[in-house]
Amino acid sequence: MSAPLADMRRLAEMADYIVPFAVRVVGDFKIADEFAEGPRRATDVAAALGLHSGAVERVLRALSVKEIFAEVEPGVFALTPMAEFMRSDHPHSLQGTFPLMPDDVQAWAHTAHSIRTGRTGFEHVHGAEYYDYFVDFPEECARFDRSVQTLHVLMVRTLLPAYDWGSLETLVDVGSGNGAFTAELLARYPNIRATLFDLPHVIGRAREELTKAGVADRAETVGGDFFERVPPGADAYLLKTILHDWDDTRARRIVEVVGRAMAPHSRIVVLEAVPLPGDAYDIGKVMDIKQLVLFGGHARTEEEFAELFAAGGIRLNRVIRTPTLVIVEGVPEGAAEGGRA
Ligand SMILES: C[S@@+](CC[C@H](N)C(=O)[O-])C[C@H]1O[C@@H](n2cnc3c(N)ncnc32)[C@H](O)[C@@H]1O
């Protein structure tokens, strides 16, 4: 194919949302699990799952073009290395990572509103901000929570070796979700005690994760609002993928609340994307559009973090890049100078 045609095809394939939707239904219906023992007829899989046989075959065929499945003979499909990650029993399973959430999709349908106004499509269509809206939809809220947590194996693998977690004795996980990351942290470092802090209707799910990891005796769960207060005096305040959800006014408010809770020896440890300048590859730059359309926040550069921290009396101390998220550490202003990694 000539270069311009190849570019046209690439653009057309990237621009269409057929594949993202197809991948999401495959995940939601756990279709990849049906192929764990080897190739199978799409019609048999559809019958086993109570789905429409022609539709399942068409979805699998479409995804085979993208090497997510392979059509090994007409109507018979097999997993590819990519599809293996869609199995729910894979140790690094992404089966629940991309749920098809109709409320999100409705917000994406109003991306034009976001581009015109800088405000979320989510609030435009649902009349409420993301986290407020899901209070009334616990099942969807749990699916969202799970989608965030499914990436935690990858996060744990990259973020645990990159920071001196072992030097901490107490940690508050601010906006912990179901707390899978901190549960793993506690399992790895027996000297740490943690408080998991999230909205009252969310925090209930954290106990289960802590018990599963065998660390429930070193963690407490607290329901509350991080715009009001967080538990005081911990060695570290962990904010994993929190600040990017909020505009500058509200992010500043969270940092002020954390700043007030910090003791002179405390640190704030933010884990999220920090885009690199220029057009270097950085998934954070892509995810930033999700912040624009769904949450109303944005990704921040190192300079923007320094400014944000300053609002809470915190000095940006170190920025550590890992293959997944970036670790941004801050200490109370006036604390001893630290090295930049
Ligand atoms: C993107 S999730 C991140 C969860 C977790 N830190 C992680 O990375 O897996 C954002 C979390 O912030 C919580 N959250 C939102 N508003 C909050 C508030 N006002 N007070 C406390 N937690 C809040 C949500 O319930 C959600 O669990």
The ligand as an SDF file (V2000), in Angstrom:
LIG
                    3D

 27 29  0  0  0  0  0  0  0  0999 V2000
   -9.5890    7.2810   40.0120 C   0  0  0  0  0  0  0  0  0  0  0  0
  -10.1160    6.6490   41.5500 S   0  0  0  0  0  0  0  0  0  0  0  0
   -8.5450    6.1950   42.2440 C   0  0  0  0  0  0  0  0  0  0  0  0
   -8.6430    5.1030   43.2860 C   0  0  0  0  0  0  0  0  0  0  0  0
   -7.3140    4.6090   43.8510 C   0  0  0  0  0  0  0  0  0  0  0  0
   -6.5220    5.6910   44.4170 N   0  0  0  0  0  0  0  0  0  0  0  0
   -6.5250    3.9010   42.7630 C   0  0  0  0  0  0  0  0  0  0  0  0
   -5.6630    4.5150   42.1370 O   0  0  0  0  0  0  0  0  0  0  0  0
   -6.7830    2.7360   42.5360 O   0  0  0  0  0  0  0  0  0  0  0  0
  -10.5280    8.0990   42.4780 C   0  0  0  0  0  0  0  0  0  0  0  0
  -11.0480    7.8150   43.8740 C   0  0  0  0  0  0  0  0  0  0  0  0
  -11.3450    9.0560   44.5280 O   0  0  0  0  0  0  0  0  0  0  0  0
  -12.4640    8.8420   45.3430 C   0  0  0  0  0  0  0  0  0  0  0  0
  -13.1040   10.1270   45.6910 N   0  0  0  0  0  0  0  0  0  0  0  0
  -13.7770   10.9640   44.8600 C   0  0  0  0  0  0  0  0  0  0  0  0
  -14.2270   12.0420   45.5290 N   0  0  0  0  0  0  0  0  0  0  0  0
  -13.8340   11.8930   46.8310 C   0  0  0  0  0  0  0  0  0  0  0  0
  -13.9780   12.6770   48.0000 C   0  0  0  0  0  0  0  0  0  0  0  0
  -14.6170   13.8590   47.9610 N   0  0  0  0  0  0  0  0  0  0  0  0
  -13.4430   12.2230   49.1570 N   0  0  0  0  0  0  0  0  0  0  0  0
  -12.7840   11.0250   49.1990 C   0  0  0  0  0  0  0  0  0  0  0  0
  -12.5990   10.2300   48.1050 N   0  0  0  0  0  0  0  0  0  0  0  0
  -13.1200   10.6520   46.9350 C   0  0  0  0  0  0  0  0  0  0  0  0
  -13.3500    7.9670   44.4740 C   0  0  0  0  0  0  0  0  0  0  0  0
  -14.3720    7.3440   45.2270 O   0  0  0  0  0  0  0  0  0  0  0  0
  -12.3310    7.0180   43.8710 C   0  0  0  0  0  0  0  0  0  0  0  0
  -12.1840    5.8570   44.6510 O   0  0  0  0  0  0  0  0  0  0  0  0
  1  2  1  0
  2  3  1  0
  2 10  1  0
  3  4  1  0
  4  5  1  0
  5  6  1  0
  5  7  1  0
  7  8  2  0
  7  9  1  0
 10 11  1  0
 11 12  1  0
 11 26  1  0
 12 13  1  0
 13 14  1  0
 13 24  1  0
 14 15  1  0
 14 23  1  0
 15 16  2  0
 16 17  1  0
 17 18  1  0
 17 23  2  0
 18 19  1  0
 18 20  2  0
 20 21  1  0
 21 22  2  0
 22 23  1  0
 24 25  1  0
 24 26  1  0
 26 27  1  0
M  CHG  2   2   1   9  -1
M  END
$$$$
